[in-house]
């Protein structure tokens, strides 16, 4: 196991270097020019001398390979640059917004995975019954409806119909624990609906395959209780495809958090990224994309390592 983990960690190095290159390349890909925006804000003109001086100050005159080397060495030291507008360190800005995003991410994953697995198992056990058809129909709706549509409907429709709207004023857990939970719970559920529907469909499919295996029939023949057969023998062996999908869904959850945090006014990393893109604040965009990319890489590493626990037949050479 230890050797396998080390090989996987070493294998992440080329991926990390490629990610760093794409992050540096973002400056050339993002439409618009930060120099024009900053000149208009500072001087109100577009003087060529001032423009050349500002480009030199921002390091935009350096060739791409040199920018890549500089950014890579600085990132490895924990320096992701400073905001072009506020001059605050990017690591400080991300750290200040990370906790809200982490809370919503963890809650959405817990809600989506637990509800999806439980509903999928029930649907498989009650195959072709009315409950199975109902749960499958609900899951199709959860997969089909975009996250932004669900979030907008939850905020707007109750206000129109009943004059009730969720609180959009964020407070920290230290300030008001109950109010904080109320604020983060709703966006977490909205973000986890799509994950729950996906996990439900996959759990149902894999459970149906596992329930037809010989050892399941043997357990039934021995008189093992139905609940023990389903949750102790069948469900655990059906989890490997589900865990794989959970690892892949992390990236989609992060993308959805940008929209959810904007709709519910959550001061998280996703909202920070959206604001930085609007202001052409390249260092913040680069830093957030890099942090998200590393987080996804680590998540998929943990998914690979978890396979041996889920299926004892798996051995890492």
Secondary structure, 3 states (H helix, E strand, C coil): CHHHHHHHHHHHHHHHHHHHHHHHHHHHHCCCCHHHHHHHHHCCCCCHHHHHHHHHHHCCCCCHHHHHHHHHHHHHCCCCCECCCCCCEHHHHHHHHHHHHHHHHHHHHHHHHHHHHHHHHHHHHCCCCHHHHHHHHHHHHHHHCCHHHHHHHHHHHHHHHCCCCCCCCCCCCCCCHHHHHHHHHHHHHHHHHHHHHHHHHHHHHHHHHHHCCHHHHHHHHCCCCHHHHHHHHHHHHCHHHHHHHHHHHHHHHHHHHHHHHHHCCCCCHHHHHHHHHHCCCHHHHHHHHHHHHHHHHHHHHHHHHHHHHHCCCCCCC
